[in-house]
């Protein structure tokens, strides 16, 4: 397998009236040998354009891309030793599954016996051995996606590229294919770059995640590091379902600690101790970030702590093992993901909730960067 290195890469298109439009802006990162890296972000953030530049399907405006130490800026896609799996499968409708998987090898004039061996092995890995004689129209969406992946596997490339391969599948099939691609990575020990707009796919599949917005990289890190220590408001809000709660307010000095007071006469108040990074923001506006699972109902009979607050229950969403509770604090609607038994009868009632203070994140509203 191989490493993939992008260094100061730009993609600039000519827009209306001769104005340049920068789709990818000065991005640099490295995908290690046998690593599974996911590019994630909203539509139009430049993630698919970046993948297509690695594949050679888009020209690089500035910068360099190296695959296995070789600069590939001017190397045609067929000579980059990569295989790409597309969103729309891109199968030949008049060919059987076997012929679709073997087509690339036939073009490269591999011996017939070698082609048969590779196709059979890939079909066995993907569980589609009994489908080899069928045409694509006789396959389900999940089966077609397996064939598209199989066509990439038989190439035995240095790098696999996936461009939102699960977008056309239903929810259940997406979960199944997600686990199958993860197992495939473990089995093949291959270098893989995967593009998606689905943060659940990114969190569950990638060894590292590249979060993009407006053609810029916002943060690169392991999934849980991104989740618990986001660099800025965008990363914090993009990753997580339900998303992180953001509460606007002001920090004020209170004895030897700092106290956060919710804006617009909201009822949410929280004290911070031993957080020196916050001292520079005393008497300034800040944004508090709270994951829904770090807010829970205070059990009846338990005395409230200094990290508790009261709020009115607005909506209750029972999810089975947990419950999403939408709360009104006076100035904000925030979500608690609770393990407690709370049902629809609590709607409109004021309950006491407790915050896991150590998990609270604080952001600068001007720069949007995390302070603590």
Secondary structure, 3 states (H helix, E strand, C coil): CCCEEEEEEEEEEECHHHCEEEEEEEEEEEECCCCEEEEECCCCCCHHHHHHHHHCCCCCCEEEEEECCEECCCCCHHHCCEEEECCCCCCCCCCEHHHHHHHHHHHCCCCHHHHHHHHHHHHHHHCCHHHCCCEHHHCCHHHHHHHHHHHHHHHCCCEEEEECCCCCCCHHHHHHHHHHHHHHHHHHCCEEEEEECCHHHHHHHCCEEEEEECCEEEEEECHHHHHHCCCEHHHHHHCCCCCCEEEEEEEEEECCEEEEEECCCCCCEEEECCCHHHHHHCCCEEEEEECHHHEEECCCCCCCCCCEEEEEEEEEEECCCCEEEEEECCCCEEEEEECCCCCHHHCCCEEEEEECHHHCEEECCCCCEECC
